[in-house]
Amino acid sequence: MFPALETELKQETLPDPYEDFMFHHLQYYGYFKAQKGSLPNSAMHQHVWKNNPRYLLSGSSGEREDVLPDPLQKEKLLWPTCLSSTVHRQIEAVSRGIPCPFRPANAKLLSGRCPHSLLSPPDSLMLSSPLLKSRQLLHDEFGEVNPCLREPRDLFSFFSSRGPLQPPRWPIECEVIKENLHHIEWVPPQPEYFYQPTGNEKLPEIVGEEKGTVVYQLDSVPTEGSYFTNSRVGGKRGIIRELAVALQGPEDNTLLFESRFESGNLQKAVRVDTYEYELTLRTDLYTNKHTQWFYFRVQNTRKDATYRFTIVNLLKPKSLYTTGMKPLMYSQLDANTHNIGWRREGNEIRYYKNNMRDGQQPFYCLTWTIQFPHDQDTCFFAHFYPYTYTDLQCYLLSVANSPVQSQFCKLRTLCRSLAGNTVYLLTITNPSRTPQEAAAKKAVVLSARVHPGESNGSWIMKGFLDFILSSSPDAHLLRDIFVFKVVPMLNPDGVIVGNYRCSLAGRDLNRHYKTILKESFPCIWYTRNMIKRLLEEREVLLYCDFHGHSRKNNIFLYGCNSNDRTYWLHERVFPLMLSKNAPDKFSFHSCNFKVQKCKEGTGRVVMWRMGILNSYTMESTFGGSTLGNKRDTHFTTEDLKSLGYHVCDTLLDFCDPDRTKFMQCLAELKELLQEEIHKKFNELGQDMDLEGSWSDISLSDIESSTSGSDSSLSDGLPVHLLNIAHEVTQKKMYKKKKKKPLQTRKQRNEQYQKNNLMRELKLTDDVLERAGFASTLQKQPTFFRNSENASSSTMRNEKPRLNELHGRDKGTSLDPPKMTSLILTKSRERMQEMLTTHRGAAISRELCLTSRVTRDRQRSQDSQRHALQREAQIPAKSRFQI
């Protein structure tokens, strides 16, 4: 094709060390599957890789530079005009074998190395030609330009050149059959109406495998108590067993069941009669909850027989099956011969509560009868139109291979799921002519399939992508004014294994948008971070996450009431416009804008708190419409895809420079709100003047709670961390509680003083008890309550005051200095009173003893004086004689 290029490639060259290193590195981690010889040559890089739409294109905003007709001619035009004279001198020096001059330390390369240092002499000759290895230029602080190695991600692609798709990765516990299933898309020519109950529907009694025969059962199903550890392509190693029963001959009419394929869900089938089967659905992996989604295959059918299927372990007390929803059936023979796809089938449909023993979780049953259209047919049954991970990859491959669509749709890997499956991110926008025009674009973020069993979201997403990637003038205008960030499948692991609500972490991802556990919830963590970075770059006008609803018909939105009075009711304008654009599908009256506490971790609430005013969850029914021309009919895939178009159409109305539509909707919303407020007050039996400040009423008080699914049981830590958390809790329970260490010397001194005072008070109490004060206080409580003597009351009631003081110390929070001074004052008063009391008692005893001694001494002196007086009265002669 290019003779000059072929001549250069024929020259004998040494392997590039950088490419050799990256080849081994990427091959080791499984990102590159091709042989080493299939690596693109450096000279061929611009033509083979940069211009192949199947491979990644550079640019963070999703825009790409203008493509010249001849990439080689662009190379010739680019380098001579861009490179400075210094770089030309460096290139000539390298070609002559002179060492590369010193590169400034502050010059930064994406690869972190000087681009010339790794080139061998033959390879360095490439630098003198216009076919340089990279178009990435490095500008240092002096304005010098240096060529730089291309980024490593250009060495591999999303879709391998040797195979069209990346096969899905399964948990190693799951058995997977080797058959590839494919269903055609088909729109029924006539409306499919709801089933009308007759009142004579049979309610079969559940007999179980005790009275029936198990004809299909999955054995190795990870349930509650286990957790995800590893994954591989194809799931469980070893030979895949045949789980269906072996037929005894051509007359054996036993149905052969199978669900071990992508998105399949059926755990057990029990034959209870000739044409009657009881079915048990598998719960979400690593949980014991969420049985709603079913998708399985039956073979060996009989045309003229009426079969009855009864699912026995559904968990929701309410279901659309009670209002006429029918299950879906797909006939392989009809698809091959008549090009007929999924259709609504079933009679005698009933949804009722199962009679279980007391103490067990209540189950609900779904039963229906069916007549198969052919003998020996292969048929499928599903809760809703399946849309698998492989279906998404086929669609993205067609976009990547389109030379037109790949110009404005860039495909990136947002992250890898727990099982290692790729979570794709699409950036859709037209190339901008100037940087100012690119920066002025607002962003729109859309996502789907965070709940894997809600395949309705994928069909709406497919309709949106079909329109926004089309050549329609409206689509072109939208790409001109917006940057669309699209995550078409947030939970690929759950979709692959056939879960209804959870990821392989055993948790509902739509309750963990605030998580910090990147390794446990990578899809949600990277999505939130992507939106956070996007908000730093530009305004995000709208965020919408596509879901499915199992208890309400029609399509509606959940939003968030704005607390800013400047934008009062603005968050309701987009849903009202959408209801006007799709009046037979979208119900504005079913919308709700209340932010409940249990929904704080959902995508719409988290994005709203991050600053996105128009943040929504779009709920599309599993059933159908109750509005307009489509009243009482089931939704088809075409109906859901048309809603994707209506989202685009409503975006144009919402952002129309002529604000007439916007203001009309806003005025209509105020009238609807006035009617709702008046209705609420009438129900309460109160009157209110709506001409007053009615707009100050909280909107959350008017609206009722949303009727979405309660996933509080699926909130919390991922399953694999629960055991660790339990062990930590048990250790804390048995571990001796340590005292909180004091931080400062002041706190230690205060604690020391407090302890000393408490010991002193305790000693005081002991002294008082020994002195008899305690018994006195117990014998005369009435006197203390009625006494008016302050001093005696203070002394006698000191012990109750101390108890009150201790109660304040334990029950209330006093400052340590105040507590210390209070205890010190009370202690001093108590000690003073104690000393005064003891001193008075000692003085009284001393006085009594002194008076007694004095009396005895006085008596002795009196007796001696009387004796002397009598002796003085006797004559001397008589005294001598005597």
HELIX and SHEET records of a PDB file:
HELIX    1   1 PRO A    3  LEU A    9  1                                   7    
HELIX    2   2 PRO A   17  TYR A   28  1                                  12    
HELIX    3   3 LYS A   36  SER A   38  5                                   3    
HELIX    4   4 HIS A   45  VAL A   48  1                                   4    
HELIX    5   5 PRO A   71  CYS A   82  1                                  12    
HELIX    6   6 SER A   85  SER A   95  1                                  11    
HELIX    7   7 PRO A  121  SER A  124  1                                   4    
HELIX    8   8 LEU A  125  SER A  128  5                                   4    
HELIX    9   9 PRO A  152  LEU A  155  5                                   4    
HELIX   10  10 GLY A  208  GLU A  210  5                                   3    
HELIX   11  11 LEU A  320  THR A  323  5                                   4    
HELIX   12  12 GLN A  332  HIS A  338  1                                   7    
HELIX   13  13 TYR A  389  ASN A  401  1                                  13    
HELIX   14  14 GLN A  405  GLN A  407  5                                   3    
HELIX   15  15 PRO A  435  ALA A  439  1                                   5    
HELIX   16  16 ASN A  456  ILE A  468  1                                  13    
HELIX   17  17 PRO A  473  ILE A  481  1                                   9    
HELIX   18  18 PRO A  492  VAL A  497  1                                   6    
HELIX   19  19 LEU A  509  ARG A  511  5                                   3    
HELIX   20  20 PRO A  522  GLU A  537  1                                  16    
HELIX   21  21 ARG A  565  TYR A  567  5                                   3    
HELIX   22  22 HIS A  570  ARG A  572  5                                   3    
HELIX   23  23 VAL A  573  ASN A  581  1                                   9    
HELIX   24  24 LYS A  597  LYS A  599  5                                   3    
HELIX   25  25 GLY A  603  ARG A  609  1                                   7    
HELIX   26  26 GLY A  628  LYS A  630  5                                   3    
HELIX   27  27 THR A  637  PHE A  654  1                                  18    
HELIX   28  28 THR A  660  LEU A  684  1                                  25    
HELIX   29  29 TRP A  694  ASP A  696  5                                   3    
HELIX   30  30 LEU A  699  ILE A  702  1                                   4    
HELIX   31  31 SER A  712  SER A  714  5                                   3    
HELIX   32  32 VAL A  719  TYR A  734  1                                  16    
HELIX   33  33 ARG A  745  ARG A  770  1                                  26    
HELIX   34  34 PHE A  773  LYS A  779  1                                   7    
HELIX   35  35 PRO A  781  ASN A  786  1                                   6    
HELIX   36  36 ALA A  790  ARG A  796  1                                   7    
HELIX   37  37 GLU A  798  GLY A  811  1                                  14    
HELIX   38  38 PRO A  816  GLN A  873  1                                  58    
HELIX   39  39 ALA A  876  GLN A  881  1                                   6    
SHEET    1   A 2 LEU A 137  HIS A 139  0                                        
SHEET    2   A 2 VAL A 145  PRO A 147 -1                                        
SHEET    1   B 2 ARG A 169  PRO A 171  0                                        
SHEET    2   B 2 SER A 231  VAL A 233 -1                                        
SHEET    1   C 6 THR A 213  GLN A 217  0                                        
SHEET    2   C 6 LYS A 268  ASP A 273 -1                                        
SHEET    3   C 6 GLU A 276  THR A 280 -1                                        
SHEET    4   C 6 TYR A 307  LEU A 314  1                                        
SHEET    5   C 6 TYR A 364  ILE A 370 -1                                        
SHEET    6   C 6 ASN A 347  LYS A 353 -1                                        
SHEET    1   D 5 LEU A 256  GLU A 258  0                                        
SHEET    2   D 5 TYR A 295  GLN A 299 -1                                        
SHEET    3   D 5 CYS A 379  ALA A 382 -1                                        
SHEET    4   D 5 LEU A 328  SER A 331 -1                                        
SHEET    5   D 5 ARG A 343  ARG A 344 -1                                        
SHEET    1   E 7 CYS A 409  ARG A 416  0                                        
SHEET    2   E 7 THR A 422  ILE A 428 -1                                        
SHEET    3   E 7 PHE A 482  VAL A 487 -1                                        
SHEET    4   E 7 LYS A 442  ALA A 448  1                                        
SHEET    5   E 7 VAL A 540  HIS A 549  1                                        
SHEET    6   E 7 ASN A 614  THR A 621  1                                        
SHEET    7   E 7 ILE A 555  TYR A 558 -1                                        
SHEET    1   F 2 GLY A 624  SER A 625  0                                        
SHEET    2   F 2 THR A 633  HIS A 634 -1                                        
END                                                                             
